[in-house]
Each structure stands twice: as structure tokens, then as C-alpha cells.
Amino acid sequence: MPGNKYNGNSSIPPNRTTRLIRERELKRISRLQNNDNFDNNKSTDPIGHDFSRVEKYLEGAEAATSYDLTEEVPTQRLLVVANRLPVSAVRRGEDSWSLDISAGGLVSALLGVKEFEARWIGWAGVNVPDKVGQDALTKALAEKRCIPVFLDEEIVHQYYNGYCNNILWPLFHYLGLPQEDRLATTRSFQSQFAAYKKANQMFADVVNEHYEEGDVVWCHDYHLMFLPECLKKHNSEMKVGWFLHTPFPSSEIHRTLPSRSELLRAVLAADLVGFHTYDYARHFVSACTRILGLEGTPEGVEDDQGRLTRVAAFPIGIDSERFIRALELSQVQEHIKELTERFSGRKVMLGVDRLDMIKGIPQKLLAFEKFLEENSYWKDKVVLLQIAVPTRTDVPEYQKLTSQVHEIVGRINGRFGSLIRVPIHHLDRSLDFHALCALYAVTDVALVTSLRDGMNLVSYEYVACQDAKKGVLILSEFAGAAQSLGAGALLVNPWNVTEVAAAIGKALNMSDEEREKRHQLNFAHLTTHTSQEWAETFVSELNDTVVEAQLRITQNRPLLPVDYAANHFLSCSNRLLILGFNATLTEAVDTPGRRGGDQIKEMELKLHPDLKEPLTNLCKDPKTTIVVLSGSGRPVLDENFGNYDMWLAAEHGMFLRHTRRGDWMTTMPEHLNLDWVPSVKHVFEYFTERTPRSHFELRETSLVWNYKYADPEFGRLQARDMLQHLWTGPISNAAVEVVQGSRSVEVRAVGVTKGSAIDRILGEIVHSKPLTSPIDYVLCIGHFLEKDEDVFTFFEPELPSDNGCHSRSKSADLSKLPGDRRPPLKLPSGRGGSKSLSSKSPQQRFSEKKPANQNGGATRKQSSEKTSWSVLDLNKENYFSCAVGRTRTSARYMLGSPDDVVSFLKRMAEASSTGSLPCV
């Protein structure tokens, strides 16, 4: 595959961390070599990435001095998909466009990375309804490495202004959903969500059109949460990463969103999901666990099919060199000189924010007011410069915020100012890059009081410009940057005005020595964790995540070859079908968006309605014997299968009956001790009372405690406490086994497994149904706990070589093996299979000669062949073991869900009825 450096490489380290460390070291060596070349060829231009450099990079110019010194050709194409392109387009004529370049975060991040060649895909910010204009803009953007997505005005209004800015953005910043005071509001939400999905599909169509094999697709931000799913549906082999630039809220906030489950599942289609901080990543995993009921792991989120979506934190940085070099420019030095003279004799405090609710500007101003109230000494010795960049000026909430800020500023200046000096200089506009760098450089204390912020790069920019002055950074603990710059900054809770006021006093009075230490910590982090490093790391981990997924897939079982299994079914004369029940033949309960589903309905195990006709037809086939082998109790199996002509094996095979030939019989070993049951029952009752939505089931040979519907984290803690109590108390000396499911704990007697019951079940089947030919086809299919998967290996013609392990040669190759036969299973002519539990291996049991009369105890003589017969004569090609919904299994094959089982059994029933395999 082009661009995939791992393809065909047999020396890939199996451990992800080892691979990434090795790659990091190679990059470090390469970077050192490039730096040596840079020192020898340094440009006289003191600024790192000005607009001309960015434009050259976007145009693909290979002579951009600082980054093309090694003449290294990019090894991989990167498709960067964001809502907006890094250019602004203005129409000058019918087929003429002018483009303005933006030196924003993503462009700067990718500017110095040589491992890949970037292409941008996004909306150009303008409505272009005519074909001529679209063609002209596409051609102009192609010269800038950009590919446009054309959205009409209605889509932009509903998708961008509506769902993105009105619903997702407030929710992700903990502002909550808009209040629905009219039914029309609800309808508006629904139409906005439909437009959101439609827009994401439009982005996907453009990506699919330009995608080449080996490309990496990097989707950005909350605007494109559906994009990973759209892309993977088109091409499951596509490498897709998704990164969120805002906070991700806690699961309790996210679960209020009506479309919560759809968005989570769409994002989980990506190979790698990235966030700025570990907190945001943890919130995402928690939402998937609590809302979707999926399994959270240290690596990410694992779905029901065993597919892992890696979730990790990738703190973004800035292009620090750009700011450091900018300070050497003459125009910046002139600004610095002017500002120094203007505020001579006063300490300068600075705030640079968008005029937004989440930036905490009113809280900042109130804290400054409190500081001046309590510290009259600083009244004329400190000034706060607040740059508030207007945004969404047409929204009433933002207009109200602007008025509130102006009112507070006026009040403070009126209380503490004079005709000559005022404590706050407030500016409702943005500054150009040079003026901003100068302002950073003269500032003594930077004040960032965000109420909720994805990262906040203002704090990074301030530190980058402070190598000379060593200013102090006061940083909100609710900004993502707090996890990166917290060592050197003064962290505050912006809602606590008293705390922020105290931090202002501490910063203004801080000693030079402490200022130096704090600055050095943050400056070191800033210069090593750059935006380029961030981009390199994400793409590197995305590539490695795909490698990791490929390694995981090689360990998974292949899907059941339906036609192959059905053809062999037809060719055999005596077939045995062993079917599990729960999560195999049961009907799925449709409860979208609700963790754990409908507890009442799911606890009532019901046979899938689409299976009634196929099972009836299979049961009528005289060549086919069906056994339903389940951990459920006898009443459950009677209720669901009592009308079919089949064998029922309840409680892992400890109870057995044929639905047409009598009552239940026990296959339990003799002298089975169940004295431990009452004490274990008391423990289960105790934990059920103290774990909401948990329940336990008392069976005749086991007890099961289930916490599937409980809070997942609390349930795991309770299960751990329960196990500790059981092992140290009620079962410490009992002959029992504890079987842990994903969200259950079962205590059962030793030897009670589905596999150990099979030979006893076979004995009863043979006794009740005279055989004219040996069993030559076995299908064993079910969703079994690991402890019960010995049922899969029981019939294996090739037994595992290592003790206690079910590993075999690769399942995919089993059908190619020669048709060796195992020694035929010999069973006695008299009844007695129900009590013949043996501790011997399956192979030993298959070849041993058992007494002809269990009561008489007479041993078999040399003429034993005349009084026994082979009941099992199985080729490898005629044995199919299949796990349902489990990728890591002892079975040869797997199916994804009960719906797949339904489809397979329908096909088998049609083949059984017609004698041939129907075309599909």
C-alpha cells in the first residue's frame, strides 16, 4: 500500500509502545541532522512562518528555505478535513476569485512536517450556486493544495449556524442545550440534525472522490463527528483519525443530547480519536461505556465485535519559533518601545480573549476589581489591558455579554481611575500579529480566566514572547492548557473571585527568582511540544493504530463460511447441531441510545421470531439432531422450545430432556456437593440490595449475579468486593468454580461446564435414538463464557498440543488440512451415558471401551466390537465451531450477532428442505 511503511515488514515489533519509541528516536536523529543543515543555511529573514511562507507551503513550493533543506520527499499523503479551508475566497468576476491565506493553527502545525504531504478539504466560506463559479474556485484552490466542499445557504444555516453553533458547541462547553419552549423548537432541532448528517456526507463524498490508496484522512472538530462513519462505510480500509479541538463534556452532560448515541458510534468508526487532554479522552470513553454500554479499556473503546477504537490525548502546541523570531523584527521593537513608554512606572496585566461566554471576561474584571479594593497601594501602579475580539455580534446572548463587560469596565474605571489614568484599557477588536507580539513582550502578568476552554493557546503565545521579561501566567484550571503549563502557571478557579484576586497579588509581588523558575518550566514545554510535534505525533500514532488493528485481526477468528458449512451439511448423513440460546437464538431488544437496553424485556429471554420456521424445518429432518445447550434453567428452555422436536440441555447440560420423549433427567455427576449454595446466596442478596439495577438468578446447580444494567464503574467495584468476600469466606474450602463474565459473576460446582456435559448428553441421545450410521457432521454455535468454550474443542479432530489451552493452528487453514479421522467414539449398548463423567481427555474418552452393563460391572472382552458401535466419525472438514459476538475465542469461526445466526440457520433450513443450496 503506498505510503504505508509497515506493509510487508515482517520485523514489526509486536508492542505498540516499542514501535512508537523506535520511531520517535529515528525522528529525533533526523531532526538533529536537519537542524545542523539549518544552522549552515540560515535565512536572513528573522521570522519563522510569515504569510508568504505559508502561501508557498500551501502552493507546494519546494524551495521554502527553512523546510526544504534535505530535499526529502514526503512518504504519505494526508487529507486534512475541516469545516473551513485555511483560505478566504472573494469573488472578483464570473470565473475569477481572489484568495487570502490564513496562517492559522492547523497550517502552522503541518508546516514543518516532512513525513507527509497535506491536502486540505473543507468549505471555502462562500455560497457558490453556479457551475462556472464552482469550477473557477476549485481551480484556484487547487493551487493552494485545497479542495472545496460546496454547501448551499440552507445547509450552512441549519448545519453550521444551527446544529454546530447552537447545539454542539454550547453543550461541549457545559452551557447546556437550548430550552425547548415550543414544539417548533424540537422540529428545528430535528431539521438541524438532518442537515448536519447531510453536510457530513457531502464532506465524505469529496474525500472519497480524491482519496488514493495509502492516504491518511484526518477529520477535525465537532463539525464533522459523522464523517468517520461515512468514510468507513465507503471504504473500511481507509485510515481515519478524528480530533476534537474543544472540551468533551462528562457523560452526564453528553447524555442530554437527543442524538448522543448516533454521534458516539459515528466517531468510534475512526481508527484513532484524539483530544487535547486526558480529561476529555476519559469523558469520551466514559460516555461510550455509560451510554452505549461498550467496554472501556486503557487503550480506548472496544465494541461488541471486539474492534478497538484507540482514544488518546494529544495536547496541541504553537509554532513557538514564529513568535520568538517575531520579537526581533523592527516593527515589533517599535511597538515594544511605544508600549514601554506609555505604561512606564506601572505593572502591565494582559487579557486576550474572544468576547465569548466561556472566556470568563466578567469574572476576570470582577477579580481585578476586588484586588484593587483590597490593595489600594496598587491603585495607580497596575493597568489591565483587555483585548476582547467581537464574535457572533448578531446573537442576543453575545450582545448582552458585550453590554455587561462594558458596564463593569466603566464602573471599575469610575471607582479607581482619574482624568489622567484608568486601571482598565478595554479594546473591542483584534490586533495584528506584530502588535500582539509586542503586547505579550511588555506584559508582567497574563490573566486567562476561561470558564471552559479546549486548550487556549493565548497562554502559549504569551510564554513564547516572555523569554526576556519572565512574566507570570495566571491560568484557569478549566482551560486545557492547565494540564500542560500548570507547573509554571498560577492555577485558579475563575468562579472564585477571591482566589483570582489573591493570585493577582501573588503574581505582582513574586520574586525574580521564582518568576525565572516558573517561566523556564513553561518555556521548556512550549519549545519541545510544538504544533509540528503535535501533528507528527498524531499521524504517527494513527499509522501505528492501523498496524495494531491489523495485528489484532490476525488473532481473530474468521467469519463462518456459510455456503461452505451448508454444502458440507448436505453431503453428510447424520448431523448434530449444538446451539446456544442467550445472545445466539434470542431476539434483540431495540432500545436505541440507552445503555443496557430495556432491562425488563432483555431479562425475559425470547426466541427470535424469525427462527421459528427454520428450526421447525430442521427438526423435521430425520438426518439432523438438534441440541439447545444453555446455562438457563429448565422453565426458560421449556417455554421457548417445548413445541420443537429437539433435545434441551439446561444449566450447562446438567439437566436434559427430549421434548417428545419424556421428562427432565439429570446428567449431574454422582456425589455433587451443593452445601455451599445457601451461603453464596446470602452474599449475592447482599450485593444485589446495594447495587441498583443488578439482579441474581438462583439455579439448581449455580448462582449468577448480573450487573449489566448497573452503573458500569460501580458494578465493577462491587464485583471485585464480592469476589474478595467469596474467596475468603463462603467458598474458601468448597469445590466450586467462579466464572466471571463481562458484567456477571457465576458460582457453580466444579466440573459443571458445557464441554464436560457433552459426552453424557451424547450417551442419552444414542440410547434414545438408534443410529444406522455414525455422526459425521457437527455444528456447535453459541455465545459462551470462556469457561464453557470447552464445548468448542470437545469435537476437535485435532486436539491442542498444550495443556489447558485451546490454541490451534490458524482457523482459516483448517479447511485445507487433510481429512484425517479421529478414533471413532464408542458408547455402550446399555443406558448409562448420563452418569459416566470421566476425568480423561476427550481423545481418551473417544477410544475407551465402557462396560456393557453399568450395574453388573462386567468388563468388555475381545469381542467388544460386536456389542458397541461408532457414534462419531468426524472429518475436520465437517466440524464447524462458531462463537457469536466474540472475536477472541476457542472456536474455529465467528458470527457477529444473533441476526447473523438467524440468516445462517435460515439458509441451512432451506438446504435441508430442498436438498440443495438455494441461490442468493
Secondary structure, DSSP 8 states (H G I E B T S, - for coil): -TT-TTTT-TT--SSHHHHHHHHHHHHHHHHHHHHHHHHHT--S---SS-HHHHHHHHHT-TT-TTT-SS----SEEEEEEEEE-SEEEEEEETTEEEEEE---HHHHHHHT--SEEEEEEEE-SS---SHHHHHHHHHHHHTTTEEE----HHHIIIIIIIIIIIIIHHHHTT-------SHHHHHHHHHHHHHHHHHHHHHHHHHHHH--TT-EEEEESGGGTTHHHHHHHH-TTSEEEEE-SS----HHHHTTSTTHHHHHHHHHTSSEEEESSHHHHHHHHHHHHHHH--EE-SSEEE-TTS-EEEEEE------HHHHHHHTTSHHHHHHHHHHHHHTTTSEEEEEEEES-GGG-HHHHHHHHHHHHHH-GGGTTTEEEEEEEE---TTSHHHHHHHHHHHHHHHHHHHHH--SS--SEEEE-S---HHHHHHHHHH-SEEEE--SSBS--THHHHHHHT-TTT--EEEEETTBTTHHHHTTTSEEE-TT-HHHHHHHHHHHHT--HHHHHHHHHHHHHHHHHS-HHHHHHHHHHHHHHHHHHHHHHHHHS--B--HHHHHHHHHH-SSEEEEE--TTTTB-----TT-TT--HHHHHS--B-GGGHHHHHHHHH-TTEEEEEE-SS-HHHHHHHHTTSSSEEEEGGGTEEEETTS-S-EE---TT---TTHHHHHHHHHHHHHTSTT-EEEE-SSEEEEE-TTS-HHHHHHHHHHHHHHHHHTTTTTSSEEEEE-SSEEEEEETT--HHHHHHHHHHHHHHHS--SS-B-EEEEEE---GGGGHHHHHT-SS--SSTT----S-GGGGGGS---B---EEE-SSS-GGG----S-HHHHHH----S-TTT-----GGGGGT-EEEE--BGGGEEEEEES-SS-SSSEEESSHHHHHHHHHHHHHHHHHSS----
